[in-house]
């Protein structure tokens, strides 16, 4: 993952409403959630939800698939793991790790 992509994804998650949506989808697992159920869980207007979902979809953190008449939203777990990996890939590379922090990766 490059720096610009990571920054765009972190920026999308930097909004409290989008972070709440994302965490709700992470909890839903691979099955994801239909937009209507997601709206009920989050408690926001459909247009507001649509706006925030679009921001997460554009950066690839969330995918949407149509199943008959239902639009289902899912976390892109591969991309999520990639972003987390990007954040910690050089953990303690130039110093001693703090206990409880990820250990240095084997060279």
N, C-alpha and C positions, 0 to 999 in steps of 0.2 A: 504494500500500500504506500502511495506517495504522500508527502506532507500536505499538499493541497486537498486531496481527497479526504484525508483524515480530518483536516480542519473543517471542511464542509459538513462532514457527518457530525462532528462534535458541535458545530454551530447549530445544526438542526436540532440536536438534543438539548441545546442550551436554553430552549424555551420551556417553561414549566408545564404548559399544557401538552406539548409534544413529548416531553419526558414521561409524563403521566400516561399518555397513549401508548408509548413504546413499552413501558414497564408492564402495562396491562396486557399487551400482546405477547411479551416475553412469558408472562405467567400462564397465558393460554396454551402454550406449547405449540407443537407442529400443526395442530388442527386449526389454529388461528381463531378468529372471531368474525362473524358476519358484522357488517357495518352497523346494523341496527342494535345488535347486542353490545357492541363496543360503545355506541352512543349512550345506551342505557347505563352502562357501567361508569362511564366518564361523567355523564350528566351535562353535556354541552349541546348547543344547537347544531342541527345537521350541517349548516353552511360553515360553521366554525370547525367542526370535525373534518369536513372535506378539505378545508384550507390547510389544516395542520397535517392531515394524512398525505396530502400532495407533497408537502415539504419533505416528509420522511420517505416517500416513494421516489422522489427525484434524486435523492442521494443514495438510494438503494437499500436503506435500512429496513424498509417494509415492502412487501410485495402484495399485490391484489390479484385475485382470480375470480372470475365469474363462474358460479356454479348454479346453473339454471337462472333463476331471477335474483339470486343472492350474490352480493359482492363480499368476498371473504378476504380479510387482511391477515397477513402472517409476518412474523419477524423473519428477516433473512439472517439465520443463525450463522452461516458461514462468514458473512460480512461482519457481523457482530464480533465473532471470534477474531477475525482479522484486525478489526479496530482495536480490540483489547490487546492483541499481540503486538500491534504497532506501538501502543502506549508503553508496553513493558519490555520490548525486545532488547533494550540496552540497559535494563535495570542493573544498577550497581556496576556497570562496565568500567567505571573509573574510580571505584572506591569500594569500601566494605559495606555489605548489605546490612541494613537494620534488621534485627530479628523480627520475623513475621512477614517480611517482604519477600517477594519471589527470589529464589536463589539465582546466582549467576548461571547462565546457560553454558553447557559444555562446549568447548571450541571444536 
